Amino acid sequence: MQLFNVCSKKVYEKNGERKIKWMKAGLLKIADSGKIFLSFFHLPDVEYHLFEHEPKKEEVIQLDE
């Protein structure tokens, strides 16, 4: 299993120096099976399942001439 931190980035200045603070918001998990899950710390009982996006095929309407 692979684990990735889900973070938000805050840019601020301290003593005239630009700084960046990374705040952890959750975890992205990739299981050995390839399934991908996302969980946020502020929603501890909710686990999101991620799927590859498959664009919908546009329906073609043929008009009689």
PDB file of N, CA, C and O in Angstrom:
ATOM      1  N   MET A   1       0.850  -1.176   0.000  1.00  0.00           N
ATOM      2  CA  MET A   1       0.000   0.000   0.000  1.00  0.00           C
ATOM      3  C   MET A   1       0.893   1.236   0.000  1.00  0.00           C
ATOM      4  O   MET A   1       1.918   1.284   0.680  1.00  0.00           O
ATOM      5  N   GLN A   2       0.479   2.236  -0.780  1.00  0.00           N
ATOM      6  CA  GLN A   2       1.174   3.519  -0.795  1.00  0.00           C
ATOM      7  C   GLN A   2       0.294   4.550  -0.105  1.00  0.00           C
ATOM      8  O   GLN A   2      -0.927   4.536  -0.264  1.00  0.00           O
ATOM      9  N   LEU A   3       0.903   5.433   0.650  1.00  0.00           N
ATOM     10  CA  LEU A   3       0.186   6.509   1.332  1.00  0.00           C
ATOM     11  C   LEU A   3       0.765   7.849   0.901  1.00  0.00           C
ATOM     12  O   LEU A   3       1.983   8.017   0.826  1.00  0.00           O
ATOM     13  N   PHE A   4      -0.125   8.807   0.618  1.00  0.00           N
ATOM     14  CA  PHE A   4       0.277  10.158   0.242  1.00  0.00           C
ATOM     15  C   PHE A   4      -0.441  11.145   1.141  1.00  0.00           C
ATOM     16  O   PHE A   4      -1.634  10.991   1.402  1.00  0.00           O
ATOM     17  N   ASN A   5       0.260  12.145   1.613  1.00  0.00           N
ATOM     18  CA  ASN A   5      -0.371  13.212   2.390  1.00  0.00           C
ATOM     19  C   ASN A   5      -1.138  14.130   1.448  1.00  0.00           C
ATOM     20  O   ASN A   5      -0.644  14.483   0.377  1.00  0.00           O
ATOM     21  N   VAL A   6      -2.337  14.512   1.846  1.00  0.00           N
ATOM     22  CA  VAL A   6      -3.122  15.521   1.130  1.00  0.00           C
ATOM     23  C   VAL A   6      -2.953  16.807   1.926  1.00  0.00           C
ATOM     24  O   VAL A   6      -3.337  16.873   3.094  1.00  0.00           O
ATOM     25  N   CYS A   7      -2.379  17.827   1.299  1.00  0.00           N
ATOM     26  CA  CYS A   7      -2.032  19.052   2.021  1.00  0.00           C
ATOM     27  C   CYS A   7      -2.548  20.291   1.308  1.00  0.00           C
ATOM     28  O   CYS A   7      -2.757  20.297   0.095  1.00  0.00           O
ATOM     29  N   SER A   8      -2.745  21.332   2.089  1.00  0.00           N
ATOM     30  CA  SER A   8      -3.011  22.650   1.519  1.00  0.00           C
ATOM     31  C   SER A   8      -1.776  23.508   1.785  1.00  0.00           C
ATOM     32  O   SER A   8      -1.047  23.298   2.754  1.00  0.00           O
ATOM     33  N   LYS A   9      -1.564  24.471   0.907  1.00  0.00           N
ATOM     34  CA  LYS A   9      -0.363  25.300   0.967  1.00  0.00           C
ATOM     35  C   LYS A   9      -0.742  26.711   1.403  1.00  0.00           C
ATOM     36  O   LYS A   9      -1.648  27.323   0.839  1.00  0.00           O
ATOM     37  N   LYS A  10      -0.044  27.216   2.405  1.00  0.00           N
ATOM     38  CA  LYS A  10      -0.255  28.593   2.859  1.00  0.00           C
ATOM     39  C   LYS A  10       1.062  29.346   2.707  1.00  0.00           C
ATOM     40  O   LYS A  10       2.083  28.967   3.282  1.00  0.00           O
ATOM     41  N   VAL A  11       1.019  30.420   1.922  1.00  0.00           N
ATOM     42  CA  VAL A  11       2.201  31.259   1.720  1.00  0.00           C
ATOM     43  C   VAL A  11       2.048  32.494   2.600  1.00  0.00           C
ATOM     44  O   VAL A  11       0.998  33.138   2.607  1.00  0.00           O
ATOM     45  N   TYR A  12       3.105  32.817   3.343  1.00  0.00           N
ATOM     46  CA  TYR A  12       3.060  33.984   4.223  1.00  0.00           C
ATOM     47  C   TYR A  12       4.456  34.594   4.321  1.00  0.00           C
ATOM     48  O   TYR A  12       5.440  34.009   3.870  1.00  0.00           O
ATOM     49  N   GLU A  13       4.515  35.759   4.910  1.00  0.00           N
ATOM     50  CA  GLU A  13       5.801  36.422   5.118  1.00  0.00           C
ATOM     51  C   GLU A  13       6.094  36.545   6.600  1.00  0.00           C
ATOM     52  O   GLU A  13       5.211  36.848   7.402  1.00  0.00           O
ATOM     53  N   LYS A  14       7.351  36.304   6.951  1.00  0.00           N
ATOM     54  CA  LYS A  14       7.793  36.457   8.335  1.00  0.00           C
ATOM     55  C   LYS A  14       9.146  37.152   8.292  1.00  0.00           C
ATOM     56  O   LYS A  14      10.096  36.665   7.679  1.00  0.00           O
ATOM     57  N   ASN A  15       9.212  38.298   8.954  1.00  0.00           N
ATOM     58  CA  ASN A  15      10.438  39.104   8.974  1.00  0.00           C
ATOM     59  C   ASN A  15      10.925  39.415   7.557  1.00  0.00           C
ATOM     60  O   ASN A  15      12.127  39.413   7.289  1.00  0.00           O
ATOM     61  N   GLY A  16       9.970  39.683   6.649  1.00  0.00           N
ATOM     62  CA  GLY A  16      10.315  40.027   5.276  1.00  0.00           C
ATOM     63  C   GLY A  16      10.694  38.850   4.402  1.00  0.00           C
ATOM     64  O   GLY A  16      11.029  39.030   3.231  1.00  0.00           O
ATOM     65  N   GLU A  17      10.646  37.654   4.950  1.00  0.00           N
ATOM     66  CA  GLU A  17      11.010  36.457   4.193  1.00  0.00           C
ATOM     67  C   GLU A  17       9.749  35.672   3.830  1.00  0.00           C
ATOM     68  O   GLU A  17       8.877  35.459   4.672  1.00  0.00           O
ATOM     69  N   ARG A  18       9.663  35.245   2.573  1.00  0.00           N
ATOM     70  CA  ARG A  18       8.523  34.462   2.103  1.00  0.00           C
ATOM     71  C   ARG A  18       8.664  33.029   2.619  1.00  0.00           C
ATOM     72  O   ARG A  18       9.704  32.392   2.452  1.00  0.00           O
ATOM     73  N   LYS A  19       7.603  32.544   3.243  1.00  0.00           N
ATOM     74  CA  LYS A  19       7.623  31.190   3.798  1.00  0.00           C
ATOM     75  C   LYS A  19       6.396  30.434   3.314  1.00  0.00           C
ATOM     76  O   LYS A  19       5.396  31.028   2.912  1.00  0.00           O
ATOM     77  N   ILE A  20       6.496  29.125   3.362  1.00  0.00           N
ATOM     78  CA  ILE A  20       5.387  28.250   2.976  1.00  0.00           C
ATOM     79  C   ILE A  20       5.121  27.282   4.117  1.00  0.00           C
ATOM     80  O   ILE A  20       6.042  26.686   4.674  1.00  0.00           O
ATOM     81  N   LYS A  21       3.852  27.136   4.452  1.00  0.00           N
ATOM     82  CA  LYS A  21       3.452  26.171   5.472  1.00  0.00           C
ATOM     83  C   LYS A  21       2.519  25.159   4.811  1.00  0.00           C
ATOM     84  O   LYS A  21       1.546  25.539   4.161  1.00  0.00           O
ATOM     85  N   TRP A  22       2.817  23.882   4.978  1.00  0.00           N
ATOM     86  CA  TRP A  22       1.984  22.805   4.447  1.00  0.00           C
ATOM     87  C   TRP A  22       1.128  22.263   5.582  1.00  0.00           C
ATOM     88  O   TRP A  22       1.646  21.849   6.619  1.00  0.00           O
ATOM     89  N   MET A  23      -0.180  22.270   5.380  1.00  0.00           N
ATOM     90  CA  MET A  23      -1.106  21.783   6.402  1.00  0.00           C
ATOM     91  C   MET A  23      -1.763  20.495   5.911  1.00  0.00           C
ATOM     92  O   MET A  23      -2.413  20.479   4.866  1.00  0.00           O
ATOM     93  N   LYS A  24      -1.588  19.421   6.673  1.00  0.00           N
ATOM     94  CA  LYS A  24      -2.158  18.133   6.285  1.00  0.00           C
ATOM     95  C   LYS A  24      -3.672  18.163   6.416  1.00  0.00           C
ATOM     96  O   LYS A  24      -4.214  18.547   7.452  1.00  0.00           O
ATOM     97  N   ALA A  25      -4.347  17.748   5.342  1.00  0.00           N
ATOM     98  CA  ALA A  25      -5.809  17.715   5.325  1.00  0.00           C
ATOM     99  C   ALA A  25      -6.340  16.289   5.292  1.00  0.00           C
ATOM    100  O   ALA A  25      -7.502  16.052   5.625  1.00  0.00           O
ATOM    101  N   GLY A  26      -5.493  15.330   4.890  1.00  0.00           N
ATOM    102  CA  GLY A  26      -5.968  13.952   4.810  1.00  0.00           C
ATOM    103  C   GLY A  26      -4.923  13.036   4.210  1.00  0.00           C
ATOM    104  O   GLY A  26      -3.736  13.356   4.162  1.00  0.00           O
ATOM    105  N   LEU A  27      -5.406  11.870   3.747  1.00  0.00           N
ATOM    106  CA  LEU A  27      -4.532  10.855   3.162  1.00  0.00           C
ATOM    107  C   LEU A  27      -5.122  10.315   1.869  1.00  0.00           C
ATOM    108  O   LEU A  27      -6.336  10.155   1.745  1.00  0.00           O
ATOM    109  N   LEU A  28      -4.249  10.037   0.911  1.00  0.00           N
ATOM    110  CA  LEU A  28      -4.609   9.320  -0.299  1.00  0.00           C
ATOM    111  C   LEU A  28      -3.938   7.962  -0.186  1.00  0.00           C
ATOM    112  O   LEU A  28      -2.731   7.875   0.039  1.00  0.00           O
ATOM    113  N   LYS A  29      -4.722   6.901  -0.343  1.00  0.00           N
ATOM    114  CA  LYS A  29      -4.181   5.548  -0.212  1.00  0.00           C
ATOM    115  C   LYS A  29      -4.328   4.823  -1.538  1.00  0.00           C
ATOM    116  O   LYS A  29      -5.393   4.857  -2.153  1.00  0.00           O
ATOM    117  N   ILE A  30      -3.260   4.167  -1.980  1.00  0.00           N
ATOM    118  CA  ILE A  30      -3.326   3.298  -3.148  1.00  0.00           C
ATOM    119  C   ILE A  30      -3.044   1.889  -2.650  1.00  0.00           C
ATOM    120  O   ILE A  30      -1.935   1.575  -2.219  1.00  0.00           O
ATOM    121  N   ALA A  31      -4.071   1.045  -2.716  1.00  0.00           N
ATOM    122  CA  ALA A  31      -3.954  -0.328  -2.227  1.00  0.00           C
ATOM    123  C   ALA A  31      -3.130  -1.159  -3.211  1.00  0.00           C
ATOM    124  O   ALA A  31      -2.955  -0.778  -4.368  1.00  0.00           O
ATOM    125  N   ASP A  32      -2.632  -2.285  -2.740  1.00  0.00           N
ATOM    126  CA  ASP A  32      -1.873  -3.189  -3.599  1.00  0.00           C
ATOM    127  C   ASP A  32      -2.712  -3.657  -4.787  1.00  0.00           C
ATOM    128  O   ASP A  32      -2.166  -4.022  -5.828  1.00  0.00           O
ATOM    129  N   SER A  33      -4.027  -3.648  -4.636  1.00  0.00           N
ATOM    130  CA  SER A  33      -4.939  -4.047  -5.714  1.00  0.00           C
ATOM    131  C   SER A  33      -5.085  -2.953  -6.771  1.00  0.00           C
ATOM    132  O   SER A  33      -5.650  -3.196  -7.838  1.00  0.00           O
ATOM    133  N   GLY A  34      -4.573  -1.738  -6.480  1.00  0.00           N
ATOM    134  CA  GLY A  34      -4.681  -0.621  -7.408  1.00  0.00           C
ATOM    135  C   GLY A  34      -5.831   0.316  -7.090  1.00  0.00           C
ATOM    136  O   GLY A  34      -5.946   1.379  -7.699  1.00  0.00           O
ATOM    137  N   LYS A  35      -6.687  -0.062  -6.145  1.00  0.00           N
ATOM    138  CA  LYS A  35      -7.803   0.803  -5.762  1.00  0.00           C
ATOM    139  C   LYS A  35      -7.264   2.027  -5.034  1.00  0.00           C
ATOM    140  O   LYS A  35      -6.283   1.951  -4.295  1.00  0.00           O
ATOM    141  N   ILE A  36      -7.936   3.170  -5.264  1.00  0.00           N
ATOM    142  CA  ILE A  36      -7.478   4.434  -4.687  1.00  0.00           C
ATOM    143  C   ILE A  36      -8.550   4.984  -3.757  1.00  0.00           C
ATOM    144  O   ILE A  36      -9.729   5.025  -4.108  1.00  0.00           O
ATOM    145  N   PHE A  37      -8.132   5.405  -2.573  1.00  0.00           N
ATOM    146  CA  PHE A  37      -9.041   5.926  -1.551  1.00  0.00           C
ATOM    147  C   PHE A  37      -8.529   7.275  -1.062  1.00  0.00           C
ATOM    148  O   PHE A  37      -7.324   7.523  -1.026  1.00  0.00           O
ATOM    149  N   LEU A  38      -9.468   8.141  -0.687  1.00  0.00           N
ATOM    150  CA  LEU A  38      -9.127   9.458  -0.169  1.00  0.00           C
ATOM    151  C   LEU A  38      -9.909   9.678   1.110  1.00  0.00           C
ATOM    152  O   LEU A  38     -11.117   9.448   1.150  1.00  0.00           O
ATOM    153  N   SER A  39      -9.232  10.120   2.150  1.00  0.00           N
ATOM    154  CA  SER A  39      -9.926  10.446   3.398  1.00  0.00           C
ATOM    155  C   SER A  39      -9.399  11.784   3.910  1.00  0.00           C
ATOM    156  O   SER A  39      -8.214  12.096   3.796  1.00  0.00           O
ATOM    157  N   PHE A  40     -10.327  12.566   4.482  1.00  0.00           N
ATOM    158  CA  PHE A  40      -9.988  13.860   5.057  1.00  0.00           C
ATOM    159  C   PHE A  40     -10.104  13.773   6.572  1.00  0.00           C
ATOM    160  O   PHE A  40     -11.014  13.130   7.095  1.00  0.00           O
ATOM    161  N   PHE A  41      -9.183  14.417   7.273  1.00  0.00           N
ATOM    162  CA  PHE A  41      -9.179  14.353   8.732  1.00  0.00           C
ATOM    163  C   PHE A  41     -10.428  14.976   9.346  1.00  0.00           C
ATOM    164  O   PHE A  41     -10.860  14.549  10.417  1.00  0.00           O
ATOM    165  N   HIS A  42     -11.021  15.983   8.687  1.00  0.00           N
ATOM    166  CA  HIS A  42     -12.210  16.633   9.250  1.00  0.00           C
ATOM    167  C   HIS A  42     -13.482  15.816   9.002  1.00  0.00           C
ATOM    168  O   HIS A  42     -14.545  16.165   9.517  1.00  0.00           O
ATOM    169  N   LEU A  43     -13.387  14.731   8.219  1.00  0.00           N
ATOM    170  CA  LEU A  43     -14.506  13.805   7.994  1.00  0.00           C
ATOM    171  C   LEU A  43     -14.002  12.386   8.265  1.00  0.00           C
ATOM    172  O   LEU A  43     -13.846  11.604   7.328  1.00  0.00           O
ATOM    173  N   PRO A  44     -13.747  12.045   9.518  1.00  0.00           N
ATOM    174  CA  PRO A  44     -13.070  10.786   9.837  1.00  0.00           C
ATOM    175  C   PRO A  44     -13.846   9.523   9.467  1.00  0.00           C
ATOM    176  O   PRO A  44     -13.234   8.469   9.292  1.00  0.00           O
ATOM    177  N   ASP A  45     -15.155   9.592   9.345  1.00  0.00           N
ATOM    178  CA  ASP A  45     -15.941   8.390   9.050  1.00  0.00           C
ATOM    179  C   ASP A  45     -16.306   8.263   7.578  1.00  0.00           C
ATOM    180  O   ASP A  45     -17.132   7.425   7.216  1.00  0.00           O
ATOM    181  N   VAL A  46     -15.695   9.093   6.719  1.00  0.00           N
ATOM    182  CA  VAL A  46     -16.007   9.066   5.290  1.00  0.00           C
ATOM    183  C   VAL A  46     -14.743   8.711   4.516  1.00  0.00           C
ATOM    184  O   VAL A  46     -13.701   9.345   4.684  1.00  0.00           O
ATOM    185  N   GLU A  47     -14.845   7.689   3.665  1.00  0.00           N
ATOM    186  CA  GLU A  47     -13.727   7.325   2.802  1.00  0.00           C
ATOM    187  C   GLU A  47     -14.208   7.408   1.361  1.00  0.00           C
ATOM    188  O   GLU A  47     -15.195   6.770   0.992  1.00  0.00           O
ATOM    189  N   TYR A  48     -13.515   8.188   0.552  1.00  0.00           N
ATOM    190  CA  TYR A  48     -13.882   8.374  -0.845  1.00  0.00           C
ATOM    191  C   TYR A  48     -13.134   7.359  -1.696  1.00  0.00           C
ATOM    192  O   TYR A  48     -11.961   7.075  -1.451  1.00  0.00           O
ATOM    193  N   HIS A  49     -13.813   6.820  -2.690  1.00  0.00           N
ATOM    194  CA  HIS A  49     -13.214   5.888  -3.639  1.00  0.00           C
ATOM    195  C   HIS A  49     -12.992   6.655  -4.939  1.00  0.00           C
ATOM    196  O   HIS A  49     -13.903   7.327  -5.423  1.00  0.00           O
ATOM    197  N   LEU A  50     -11.803   6.563  -5.504  1.00  0.00           N
ATOM    198  CA  LEU A  50     -11.480   7.302  -6.720  1.00  0.00           C
ATOM    199  C   LEU A  50     -11.443   6.355  -7.908  1.00  0.00           C
ATOM    200  O   LEU A  50     -10.910   5.248  -7.828  1.00  0.00           O
ATOM    201  N   PHE A  51     -12.023   6.817  -9.017  1.00  0.00           N
ATOM    202  CA  PHE A  51     -12.079   6.036 -10.240  1.00  0.00           C
ATOM    203  C   PHE A  51     -11.563   6.894 -11.389  1.00  0.00           C
ATOM    204  O   PHE A  51     -11.707   8.116 -11.379  1.00  0.00           O
ATOM    205  N   GLU A  52     -10.962   6.241 -12.376  1.00  0.00           N
ATOM    206  CA  GLU A  52     -10.479   6.960 -13.547  1.00  0.00           C
ATOM    207  C   GLU A  52     -11.658   7.584 -14.284  1.00  0.00           C
ATOM    208  O   GLU A  52     -12.702   6.953 -14.450  1.00  0.00           O
ATOM    209  N   HIS A  53     -11.483   8.816 -14.720  1.00  0.00           N
ATOM    210  CA  HIS A  53     -12.551   9.538 -15.424  1.00  0.00           C
ATOM    211  C   HIS A  53     -12.720   8.960 -16.822  1.00  0.00           C
ATOM    212  O   HIS A  53     -11.754   8.839 -17.576  1.00  0.00           O
ATOM    213  N   GLU A  54     -13.943   8.609 -17.156  1.00  0.00           N
ATOM    214  CA  GLU A  54     -14.259   8.133 -18.496  1.00  0.00           C
ATOM    215  C   GLU A  54     -15.258   9.105 -19.103  1.00  0.00           C
ATOM    216  O   GLU A  54     -16.418   9.136 -18.693  1.00  0.00           O
ATOM    217  N   PRO A  55     -14.820   9.905 -20.081  1.00  0.00           N
ATOM    218  CA  PRO A  55     -15.737  10.875 -20.678  1.00  0.00           C
ATOM    219  C   PRO A  55     -16.918  10.169 -21.339  1.00  0.00           C
ATOM    220  O   PRO A  55     -16.774   9.109 -21.949  1.00  0.00           O
ATOM    221  N   LYS A  56     -18.077  10.785 -21.200  1.00  0.00           N
ATOM    222  CA  LYS A  56     -19.267  10.221 -21.828  1.00  0.00           C
ATOM    223  C   LYS A  56     -19.199  10.484 -23.323  1.00  0.00           C
ATOM    224  O   LYS A  56     -18.768  11.545 -23.772  1.00  0.00           O
ATOM    225  N   LYS A  57     -19.638   9.488 -24.078  1.00  0.00           N
ATOM    226  CA  LYS A  57     -19.692   9.664 -25.525  1.00  0.00           C
ATOM    227  C   LYS A  57     -20.888  10.546 -25.855  1.00  0.00           C
ATOM    228  O   LYS A  57     -21.986  10.363 -25.329  1.00  0.00           O
ATOM    229  N   GLU A  58     -20.646  11.497 -26.731  1.00  0.00           N
ATOM    230  CA  GLU A  58     -21.742  12.374 -27.125  1.00  0.00           C
ATOM    231  C   GLU A  58     -22.678  11.623 -28.060  1.00  0.00           C
ATOM    232  O   GLU A  58     -22.246  10.919 -28.972  1.00  0.00           O
ATOM    233  N   GLU A  59     -23.952  11.790 -27.811  1.00  0.00           N
ATOM    234  CA  GLU A  59     -24.949  11.143 -28.650  1.00  0.00           C
ATOM    235  C   GLU A  59     -25.087  11.940 -29.943  1.00  0.00           C
ATOM    236  O   GLU A  59     -25.256  13.159 -29.921  1.00  0.00           O
ATOM    237  N   VAL A  60     -25.013  11.237 -31.061  1.00  0.00           N
ATOM    238  CA  VAL A  60     -25.126  11.885 -32.360  1.00  0.00           C
ATOM    239  C   VAL A  60     -26.559  11.732 -32.844  1.00  0.00           C
ATOM    240  O   VAL A  60     -27.081  10.620 -32.926  1.00  0.00           O
ATOM    241  N   ILE A  61     -27.182  12.843 -33.161  1.00  0.00           N
ATOM    242  CA  ILE A  61     -28.553  12.825 -33.667  1.00  0.00           C
ATOM    243  C   ILE A  61     -28.497  13.104 -35.161  1.00  0.00           C
ATOM    244  O   ILE A  61     -27.978  14.132 -35.598  1.00  0.00           O
ATOM    245  N   GLN A  62     -29.039  12.174 -35.934  1.00  0.00           N
ATOM    246  CA  GLN A  62     -29.052  12.368 -37.380  1.00  0.00           C
ATOM    247  C   GLN A  62     -30.398  12.927 -37.796  1.00  0.00           C
ATOM    248  O   GLN A  62     -31.449  12.417 -37.406  1.00  0.00           O
ATOM    249  N   LEU A  63     -30.349  13.967 -38.581  1.00  0.00           N
ATOM    250  CA  LEU A  63     -31.563  14.599 -39.072  1.00  0.00           C
ATOM    251  C   LEU A  63     -31.853  14.110 -40.484  1.00  0.00           C
ATOM    252  O   LEU A  63     -30.944  13.995 -41.307  1.00  0.00           O
ATOM    253  N   ASP A  64     -33.113  13.824 -40.761  1.00  0.00           N
ATOM    254  CA  ASP A  64     -33.503  13.435 -42.116  1.00  0.00           C
ATOM    255  C   ASP A  64     -33.479  14.663 -43.000  1.00  0.00           C
ATOM    256  O   ASP A  64     -33.961  15.729 -42.618  1.00  0.00           O
ATOM    257  N   GLU A  65     -32.913  14.504 -44.189  1.00  0.00           N
ATOM    258  CA  GLU A  65     -32.861  15.643 -45.108  1.00  0.00           C
ATOM    259  C   GLU A  65     -33.986  15.584 -46.090  1.00  0.00           C
ATOM    260  O   GLU A  65     -34.106  16.462 -46.945  1.00  0.00           O
TER     261      GLU A  65
END
